[in-house]
Amino acid sequence: MRYTKQTQKYFDALQEMTAINQRISNGGKLTKSELMMIITIGKYMDRPYGVKSSELSRELKVSTAAISKMLRVLEKKGLIERNSDQNDRRVVYVRLTYSGDDAFLEAMGEREDLLEKVFQRMGKENVENFLSMWTSFNHLMEEEYKKKKTESKRGNKEMKTVFVEGGNHPFTPADVLERMGMPRDHQFGEKLALVLEKAAAIAKPKAFYMEMKIEKRTDHSVTIGGQTFQSTALAKNLAEVDVVYPYLCTCGKELMEYAESLDDMMEQYAFDTIMDMYRKEALVAMTAALSIL
């Protein structure tokens, strides 16, 4: 994949800005993520109760679980304190401690000194234009990202999914005995007849397959349905294929539930064989459905 010049310039600028921010690390006392959290919480210093953890999750665009993990770390360091809402224990407020205030002011002071010098050199008008354009750029990035996610979900819903049921179950005791590695005329066949009769009454073998397009491929990976599979062998085998058909075959939960109720070891072994035969029956039916595409 080849980037356009504008795309490359964007990545270069972003990388450079990230590198500069990482160097301003508050003397190494806090990690980058801890410092970002402290700065975000510090923005709400004027609130008497602090900021809700759910607000931090939305603002930083990370999961509530990740926020909770980071807050536990900062709490152990004595930089923040958490308090539950008296009317709703599920709501948690976060605010900086005195040590957290010091860390926030130190971090912001260092950045303020640096940015003030940069703003002076750029000029007020250029700075205002830059910040306005940068804000608009980020908003457009967010909008396009959401559009892409929506289109991806819509595409997944439109994927062709086909369900196939098994056939008429033409199994005999002799067939099962043979699959079990036993003589076809073994005396256990009499008991098998009853087992097969019970299985035929409840069996609902089925299969389904999905028609999915290969979205992206490299020499070492294939992307299908938004999922990237890292496999050189798979990429090679699908090199000349544009559509794949992931599938699943099952003998049906009814047979599996009945199998769990059996106590006799020989019957259990036989029933495992019967369930496998039903699964293969579903596979044959699905293969027949695929062959007419």
N, C-alpha and C positions, 0 to 999 in steps of 0.2 A: 504493500500500500504506500503511495506517495502523498505526502502532505503538500498542500498549497503553501505559498510563501506566507500568507496571512496566518494560517494555522501554526506553522512553525514559529513565527514571531510570537504568537500568543503563548505557546508552550515555553519558549525561551524566557519571555517576560515573567510568566508564572513561576517557573523554576527559580529564576533569579530573586524574585520577591520572597518566595518561600525560604530560600537560603539566607537572605538578609534577616528575616524574622526569626529564624532559628538561631542566628548568632546573637540576637538580643534576647538572651535566655535568663535574665535576672540573676546573673552571677552563677548560674548552674544550680541554684537552689531548687528549682522546679523544672519538671519536664515540660515540653512544648504543650502537651494536652492539658496538664495541670494549670499551666499559666493561662491558657485560653479560657479554661473554666473559671479561674479566679477573676479574670478581666470581665467575663460575661456576667458573673454574679455581682461584681463591683458596679456595673452599670445601674443596678437597682438599689444602690445604697440609700436612696431617699425614701424607700418603702420601709415602714416600721417593722413589718413581719418578714421582709425579704422577698425572694422570688420563688415561684412554684417550680418544683423539679420538672413538671410536665412542660412548663414554659422553656426551661433550659433545653429539654429534648427537642422541642420544635425549633428553637432558635439555632441550635448547633447542628440540627438535622442528623441526630443519632438516636438510637433506640433508648427507651427508658431504662432498660437493663444496663446499658453501657453508662448512662448517666449515674445510676445508682452505684455502680462499681467505682466510678471516679470520685463520687462524693464520699464514699466510705474511706478512700485513700486520703482525701483532703481532711476529713474529719479526724482521722488518726493523727494527722500532722498538726492538728489544732488550728487549722486555717478557716474552717467553716463549722457552723452548727445547724442542725436540722430540727425542726419542730412540726408536729402534726397539728392540723387545724382542729380546734376544739369542737367544731360542729360536724366535721367530716374527717375521720381518722385516715382516710385514703389520700387526702391532700396533704402534701409535705412542703413546708416552706424552708428555704435555704438562705442563710445570710452569713456574711463574713464575720469572723471573730476579730479581736484587736490585732492579732498576728496576721490574719488574712487581710485586714485593712492596710497594714504596713506593706505586705507583699504586693497588693494591688497598687498602692500609691507609688511604690518603688518601680514597678513595671511600667506604669503609665507615665511616671516622671521621666524615665529613661527614653521612652518613645516620644514623649512630648518634646523633649529637648532636641532630639534628632529630627523629628518632623518639622519643627519650627524653622530650623535652619534650611531644610529642603524646601519648605513653602516660600521662604524668603527668596531663595535663589530662583525658583520657578516663577514667582509673581502670583499675586492673588487671583487674577482673572484666569490664568492658566490652570491654577490649582482647582478653582471652582469648576471649570470646564472638564478637567480630568475626572474629578470625583463624580460629576453628573454623568459623564459618559460611562464611567466604570460601573456606576449603579445601574444604568440602563442596560449595559452589556450583561451584567449578572442576572437581571430580571429576564432578559431574553433567553439566556442560557437555561434558566429554571423553567421557563415556559416550554421551550423546545424539548427539554428533558422529559417533562410531564407528557407532552404530546407523543413522544417516542414510546413511553411506557404504556400509554393508552392504546396506541396502535399495535404494540406487541401483544397486549392482552386481547384485543379484538381479533388479532390474527390467530391466537391460540384457540379462541372460541370458534373460529370458523374452520378449524382443522377438521377434516373428514374423519369421523369415528364410526366404525361399523361393528355391530355385535352379531355373533354367530352362535347358534345353538347346535349341540351334538345331534347325531342321527337316531336310529331306532334301537340301538344297543343290542346287536345280534350276537351276543356272547353266549357260549356254552360252557358247561363245567370242564369239558375236555380242553377248550381254549385256555381257560384259566390255569388248569393243571400244567399244560405245556409251558405257559409263561412262568410258572413257578419252578420249572425244571423237574417236573414229576411225570410219570407215565400218564398218557391220556385216559387210560382205563383204570386208574387208581381208585380204590374204594372210597377215598375221601371225596370223590366226585358226587356221591349221593348227598353229602352234607353241603357241598358247594352249590347244588341246585337250589337249596333253600336260601343260601346266602345271596346268590345271584337274583333270586326272585325278590328278595327284600331290597337289594340295591337298585334293581330296575324300577321299583315302585317310587323311589325317592330321588333317583339320580337326575341331576339337571346340569350336565356338562355344558360349558359355554366358553366362548373366546371372544376377544375383541381386538381390533387392530386400528391403528391411526395412520392416516396418510399425511406425512409431514415432509416439507421441503427442507433441503439442506440450505441453511442460511449463509454459512460462511465456512471456508475450509483453508487449511494451510497444509504444509507437508507433514505436520505432526498433530493436527487437531481437526475436529469437525464440530460445527455448531448446529444443533437441531432443537427446535422449539425453545430457543433462548438458552439452552444448556450446552456448554462447550465440553467436549470429551477429548481429553489429552491422550491420544493414542496414534502412534505412527502406523501401526498395522491397520487400524480402523480407517484412517485417512487414506491409506493406500487401497484398501478394498473398496472404498466408496469414491474413488477418484473420478470415475466416469458415471456416477449416479447422481441424479438431481432430486429424487424422491425416495424416501424410505418408509417402511411399514413396521414400526414397533408393535409388538403384540403380547398378549397374555392369555394363557389357557388354564382352565381350572375344571376339576371334576364336580365342583359345586360344594357349598358349605354343608348341604344336607348329608352327603356321604361322609364328609369329614367328621361331623358331629356324631353320626351313627358309629363310625369307627372307634371313637373315643369311649363308647359304651360297651365295647366287646371286652370280655375277660379271657376268653380262650386264646392262647398264643397262636395256635394253628389258624384259627379264624382271622385273627389280626393280620397274620402274614398273607393270607388269601385275600383279605379285604384291601390291603395295601396294593396288591397286584391288580385287583379289580379297579381301584381308583385310578391307577396309572393307565389302565386300558381306556377308561372313560376320558382321561385327559388327552390321550392320543386320538381318541375319536373326535374330540373338539378341535384338535390340531388339524386333522384331516378335513373337517368341515371348513375350517378357516382357510386352509390351503386351496380348497376348491373355490371358495369365494374370491380369493386373490387371483386365481388363475384366469378369471374371466375379465379382469380389469384391462 
